[in-house]
Amino acid sequence: MEPSEQKQIQWSRFADRVERLNRQGPAALRRLDNNDLLQLIDDYQVLIADLARARSMDADETTVAQLNRIAVAGHNLLYGQIRRRENGAGVQWFGSFARAVRRHGWAVALSSTMFFGSALASYLAVIIHPELGYELLDDSFIDFDPASAENLHSIPSLARPVVSSTIIANNIQVTFMAFGLGLTAGIGTTVLLILNGVHLGSVAGWMALHGKQRALWGWVMPHGGTELLAIALAGAAGYLLAAAIVAPGLLRRSTALKRIGGDALVIEIGCMAMLVVAGLIEGFVSPSSIDYPSRIAVLGVSLAVWAAYFFAAGFNPARQLDPSTPPTAESRPRRLVSLGR
């Protein structure tokens, strides 16, 4: 049975496209938008169906060989991209953290509002009503007087690795709590964020009230940008879990948790990595004798790096679509295939 002219054109068009993508290199599929990629997979499946029909209907060997050659090329292009993605799993995870944060901007905004909003409120409250400082702060902060404006603490060099590891462990514990308490429908996460925000704002307000803000920010600035951002993001991960419990939509809560839990876990693991960086800075840089402008520079560079990462990393990732499965509902309806007219 001879294939129709329309089929020959369709096969040739697919073969030309596969050859062109192969010439463009491994990144070719990443540059395709979603519709183009789904169309490519759709055309590949049509060709595979045509090949199966050709074999079952005893089509001439030339047609079968032609289809087989094109099918192999298409298979290598699509499956080769998936294998390269698996081999570069670490690189892909690097981008997945940023994508998860961008995908759930509402949770990041809510967490940031709870954390930084409560910090600002307590800061202003202590400035306006200084007596609140005695209620909100530990006694250790009430009479605290830093040795100098340039060096809030002086941690001996030999002790800094121990201090750094202790700080990292403590901060990771806070983020774990912010994340895990999302299972309380977000109530625990909210309480934790507000309490930490109130403490931060109260300390800042009290220090400013007594003219010690330069010393405080001299200590906080090098590591603070990374650390506070990580806590806010951990709260966002907690709110994702809360959303699955409070508003699962048409899904069962367990199913909603499974679906959104992946992104929440990616964000939490990313926060832990951020806190390792913050802990190293806090243990080694913050207590050092570097001058105030250098501390501002460390803060500026760290915030710029994180901003660039969250806004730019992970765009146009290679999609993990299996060409052996039908396209999703987003693609056009499957076409009936036939070797004849």
Secondary structure, DSSP 8 states (H G I E B T S, - for coil): ----HHHHHHHHHHHHHHHHHHHH-TTTGGGS-HHHHHHHHHHHHHHHHHHHHHHHTT--HHHHHHHHHHHHHHHHHHHHHHHHHHHTHHHHHHHHHHHHHHHTHHHHHHHHHHHHHHHHHHHHHHHH-TTHHHHHS-HHHHT---S-SS-S----GGGHHHHHHHHHHHHHHHHHHHHHGGGGTTHHHHHHHHHHHHHHHHHHHHHHHTT-HHHHHHHHHHHHHHHHHHHHHHHHHHHHHHHHHH--TTS-HHHHHHHHHHHHHHHHHHHHHHHHHHHHHHHHTTTS---HHHHHHHHHHHHHHHHHHHHHTT-S------TTS---TTS-------S--
